[in-house]
Every structure is written in structure tokens, then in C-alpha cells.
């Protein structure tokens, strides 16, 4: 039986870095699983991260927002020593 509490690797307000594209940003929201549409996923999620794992809404340092799978994120090495 699975735990009723969902575990997330990152939390709201945490600074992160994208593992593949090396940009930094801040977590502004978390989805327990992929909430986008299939067309976006096919076009944008080229590494095909799992849809059933957590996805994060990120405010990048350039002001743009993006949506990223948990497996593509890591702690920002500069701010999370």
C-alpha cells in the first residue's frame, strides 16, 4: 500500500538548476504528475520524462516560466551549498 503523503524532491520557493540546459530558477508550483497536454509533451519534453512523477513550474532567472519534470532538476549549486 502506498503512502497517502506524496513526496517531492523540491519545494515551493527553492532555487534549482536544470540538469540538461543549465539554467537556474525558483520553484513556483508543483504538480504531483504531468498536467500538460500531449501535444506540448511530444514537442517540448524530448527526453520523455515520466508523466506520473512530479513536475514543477519554474520561474527562470530571465523572467520566463517553464514546466519541468523532477528528474531534470537539481539543487542550484550556488545557493544550496
N, C-alpha and C positions, 0 to 999 in steps of 0.2 A: 504494500500500500504506500502510495507516495505521500509526502508531507504536504499539508494544506498551505504551508507558507512557501511562496516562490522565492528562490534565492537568485540574487542578481550580483554580478561581479562588480558593477559600478553603481553609483548613487547620484541622485539629483545634485547638481552643483559641482560635481567632481571634475577636475581637469584631466583630459585624456589626450592620447595621440593615436592617430590611425596607423596601424602596422604596415599597410601597403602603400599609402600615399603620403605618410609622414606629416600631415597637417595636425595642428592642435586645436582643441576646443573644449567646451564645457557641456556636460550633460544637462539638458533642459527638460527632458521627459523620457520615460521608459515604457516600452510595451512588452508584455510577457511573451509575445510571439509577433511575427511579421504581420503588420496591419495594412500594408500597401496593396496595390493591385498587381495582378500577374504580369501585365504589360510593363509596368515600371521595373519589377523584379527581373524580367527577362532582359531588359535593356541596360539596367544600371548595376545589378548585382552579378557581375561577370564571374566572380569566384564561387558563385552558387552557395552562399552560406545557408545553414538550415533555417527554415521558416519557423520551426517550432521552438526555437531558442529565443532569448531576449534580443530585442532590437532597441536602439537608442536614438533619440532626437538630439542632434548636436548643434550647438551654436559655435561655428568656427571662428577663429581669431580674425578672419577677414570680414566678419559680419554675416556671412551666408549661413544658412541652415542646411543640414543634411540628415539622412537616416541611415544608420549603420548597424550591422549585426555585431553582437557581442564579441564573436571570435576575431573580429578585425580591429579591436580596440585594446589598448594597453594604458597603464598609468602614464601620465606625462612625466618623463624622467627629470625634467627641470623643476616642476612644482611638487612632485610627490616623492622626494628622496627619503 
